[in-house]
C-alpha cells in the first residue's frame, strides 16, 4: 500500500503546481530541516544519510525564498495556538545534532541570504565531549570498507554481534546496531584499531561552546536536542522528561537564552500526551520529524527532513509532502493524535 502511494505521488506531482497544492492542503507553513551541509567527505556521516552539498543547499534556499517567507522561532511561539499559524506562506528552517558544519558552512550562507534559523544541540556532545553512537557506526563502516579484516578481527566482530542477537556478514550490518545495543560500537572499535576519543579530538564533528556563543550573537536561535540523543520511544516517561528538561536547563543556564526550544532526537513517535503535559511550563515549543503533518498537541510542530536519498531538489521533496498530506486527509491520517 505504502509503495503504491509513493508511486502514485511520484507520477502525479508534476501535474500540480505548488500554489494549487498549498491551497488544496491549507498548509501554508512548512518546516524543513537538515543536519549538515558540506562539500567535504565526512566519515562520521557518510554512511548514515546524504550530506547535502553547498550548491544543492543554496538551490534549496532559493526555492524556499522564492515561494515562502522565512520566519523565526518567535513567529511560531507567538502563533502556536492560533488558527493563523498555518495561513501565512512561510518556512521555518532548522538543523539538528549541533554539528560543526552549521558554524563553518551553513551560517555564512544564511547570513548572506538573510534567512533566520534555529540549530538544536545535544548538550552531552558540546565541545566534542562525546559522540552519538550512530556517528561511531559510520566510522566503523568506513574502516571495514577501506581495510581487509584479519580472520581474528572478523571472529571478534561476529562474536560480539552474536552476544546482542545480531548477525554480521558485511560492513553495512553495523547499521543493525540500535539504541538498545549501542555499546556494541564501543566494543568493536578497539578490534578495528579505532579510538573514538582521538577521532573527536582530531575532527571536531560537534560545535564548541565558543562557536555556539558566536552563532547566538549573530542572531541564530539555539534549542535543545536532548542530552545524549536517545530513542524516546525506548525511554520511560520520567527518562523522556529528564532528557528534555536537563538539556534545556543546560542551554538556558550557559547561553543566557530566553526561548526554550526542543527538537526530538530520532522521532516523537508514540510520545504521549502525558509527556507534553509534564513539560508545558518549561518548554515553549517542540519539534518532531513526521514530515508535513499536524499534531493534536498544538505546540508540537512537525518538520520535513530534507536529506532524502535520490531527491534532486527541495521542490521535489516539498511537492511530495503536499501530495502525501492531501492523500492522508482523505483517510483522516494527516493528524497525529496523542493519547
Secondary structure, 3 states (H helix, E strand, C coil): CHHHHHHHHHHHHHHCCHHHHHHHHCCCEECEEECCECCCCCCCCCCCCCCECHHHHHHHHHHHHHHCEECCHHHHHHHCCCHHHHCCCEECCEECCCECHHHHHHHHHHHHHCCCCEEEECCCCHHHCCCCHHHHHHHHHHHHHHCCCCHHHHHHHHHHHHHCCCCCCCHHHHHHCCHHHCHHHHHHHHHHCCCHHHHHHHHCCECCHHHHHHHHHCCCEEEECCCCCCCHHHCCHHHHHHHHHHHHHHHHHHHCCCCCEEECCCCCCCCCHHHHHHHCCCCCEEEECCCCCEECCCCEEECEECCCCCCCCHHHHHHHHHHHHHHHHHCCCCEECCC
